Amino acid sequence: LSTIEATLGVSAYDAADIAVTYPLSAYPSPALAFAALGTDWLFACPALSVNQSVSKYVPTYAYEFNDENAPNRFLEPVGFPMGAAHAFEVQYLFDLPRSPFPGTLSSDQEKLQQTMLSYWTHFAKRGFPSTARTPLWPRFETTAHRVQSLVPPSPQIETDFATEHNCAFWAEIGSGR
């Protein structure tokens, strides 16, 4: 609990609630439990909040990079799997000849890479990512929280992003209750 308190800057009461929401028994290790709560608290739920806000004014296309086996080309190895860590999708979009740790993509990852390159290129040209040759990437809307899950070999539409990442819980914690 003290690690949660100190890292997130929350009260002992909130730290206890967080520990109940992310029980150690649900994860292979304490590090992975902490990684899950950190991902939701720091990345997933704030991204959802931004998507909800901006989608009221402009067409918004939300994604979650979900390649749990993406090569780690940027960070020193740690004692647990990094999974689909922040910025690991960059290697799917850009050639990185000087990354600290060389890595190669599997054939399924290369298929995802081609789809992602098509999405990004088409979005830059036309203002929306989907093409006739790629899986549909629907708009994110406040009434339909559709998020494109970038998972190899082919992206899928997620509709339970907020639930999967406990965003109602984090909104309650953030509101100061």
Secondary structure, 3 states (H helix, E strand, C coil): CHHHHHHHCCCHHHHHHHHHHCCHHHCCCHHHHHHHHHHHHHHHHHHHHHHHHHCCCCCECEEEECCCCCCCCCCCCCCCCCCCCCCCCHHHHCCCCCCCCCCCCCHHHHHHHHHHHHHHHHHHHHCCCCCCCCCCCCCEECCECCEEEECCCCCEEECCHHHHCCHHHHHHHHCCC
